[in-house]
């Protein structure tokens, strides 16, 4: 069963923060016509290892607390950009060069963007 977005978002953020993911942003797509999800959560990792660790951390935390699993995961073979699809929320874990190249924040420029403040 897919949990409500307001239950998943804090768990996803915590999973990212546990591995010190950088530049965490939440894009609220609910007001955009023809959106593909309610929210995108973006973050940056500095290596294949960190990207993989972030993805694993998010999966474990969400699964432990809600029993939810991503509907689909893409990109985990090269770890430049891993997409985790929780249906209403899509998590994008990038390495910096891939994030700059694909510029999802620019592509979804009409979204309300919230920068998540981290303490590290």
C-alpha positions as CSV (number, residue, x, y, z in Angstrom):
1,X,0.0,0.0,0.0
2,X,1.4,3.4,-0.9
3,X,1.5,5.8,2.0
4,X,0.5,9.4,1.9
5,X,3.2,11.9,0.8
6,X,3.3,13.6,4.1
7,X,4.3,10.3,5.7
8,X,7.0,9.5,3.2
9,X,8.7,12.8,2.7
10,X,10.2,13.1,6.2
11,X,11.5,9.5,6.0
12,X,13.0,10.0,2.6
13,X,14.7,13.2,3.8
14,X,16.0,11.4,6.9
15,X,17.4,8.6,4.7
16,X,19.2,11.1,2.6
17,X,20.6,13.1,5.6
18,X,21.8,9.9,7.2
19,X,24.3,9.5,4.4
20,X,25.0,13.3,4.2
21,X,23.4,13.8,0.8
22,X,23.8,17.4,-0.4
23,X,21.6,20.1,-1.9
24,X,18.3,18.4,-0.9
25,X,15.3,20.0,-2.6
26,X,11.6,19.2,-2.7
27,X,9.8,20.1,-5.8
28,X,6.0,20.4,-5.3
29,X,4.4,19.5,-8.6
30,X,0.8,19.3,-7.5
31,X,-0.2,22.6,-9.1
32,X,1.4,21.7,-12.5
33,X,-0.8,20.5,-15.2
34,X,0.1,17.0,-16.5
35,X,2.5,16.3,-13.7
36,X,4.1,12.9,-13.4
37,X,4.0,12.8,-9.5
38,X,3.1,15.0,-6.6
39,X,6.7,15.6,-5.5
40,X,10.2,15.2,-6.7
41,X,12.9,15.0,-4.1
42,X,16.4,15.8,-5.4
43,X,19.8,15.4,-3.8
44,X,23.4,15.1,-4.7
45,X,26.0,12.5,-3.8
46,X,29.7,12.9,-4.4
47,X,30.6,9.4,-5.7
48,X,29.0,6.1,-6.9
49,X,29.4,4.8,-3.4
50,X,27.6,7.7,-1.7
51,X,24.8,7.6,-4.3
52,X,24.3,3.9,-3.7
53,X,24.4,4.4,0.1
54,X,21.8,7.2,-0.1
55,X,19.5,4.9,-2.2
56,X,19.9,2.0,0.2
57,X,19.4,4.3,3.3
58,X,16.1,5.7,1.8
59,X,14.9,2.2,0.9
60,X,15.6,0.7,4.3
61,X,14.1,3.6,6.3
62,X,10.9,3.8,4.2
63,X,10.5,0.0,4.3
64,X,11.2,-0.3,8.0
65,X,8.7,2.5,8.9
66,X,5.9,2.0,6.3
67,X,6.5,-1.4,4.7
68,X,6.5,0.4,1.4
69,X,9.0,-0.4,-1.4
70,X,9.7,1.7,-4.5
71,X,7.5,0.8,-7.4
72,X,10.5,1.1,-9.6
73,X,14.2,2.0,-9.5
74,X,16.3,3.1,-12.4
75,X,19.9,4.0,-12.9
76,X,21.4,1.9,-10.1
77,X,23.8,0.2,-12.4
78,X,26.0,3.2,-13.0
79,X,24.9,5.4,-10.0
80,X,25.2,8.7,-11.9
81,X,21.4,9.4,-11.5
82,X,19.3,6.9,-9.6
83,X,15.5,7.4,-9.7
84,X,13.3,5.8,-7.0
85,X,9.6,5.8,-7.8
86,X,7.3,5.8,-4.9
87,X,4.4,6.6,-7.2
88,X,3.4,10.0,-5.7
89,X,7.0,10.9,-4.8
90,X,9.9,10.4,-7.1
91,X,13.4,10.5,-5.5
92,X,16.3,11.6,-7.7
93,X,19.8,10.9,-6.4
94,X,22.4,12.5,-8.6
95,X,26.1,12.9,-8.8
96,X,26.8,16.6,-9.3
97,X,27.7,16.6,-13.0
98,X,24.5,14.6,-13.9
99,X,22.4,16.9,-11.8
100,X,23.8,20.0,-13.5
101,X,23.4,18.4,-16.9
102,X,19.8,17.3,-16.6
103,X,18.7,20.4,-14.5
104,X,15.3,19.1,-13.3
105,X,14.9,22.2,-11.3
106,X,14.9,24.2,-14.5
107,X,12.8,21.7,-16.4
108,X,10.1,21.9,-13.7
109,X,10.6,25.6,-13.2
110,X,6.9,26.1,-12.3
111,X,7.2,23.8,-9.3
112,X,7.4,25.3,-5.8
113,X,10.9,24.4,-4.6
114,X,11.8,24.0,-1.0
115,X,15.5,23.8,0.0
116,X,16.0,21.4,2.9
117,X,18.5,22.9,5.4
118,X,21.0,20.4,6.7
119,X,23.3,20.6,9.7
120,X,26.5,19.1,8.2
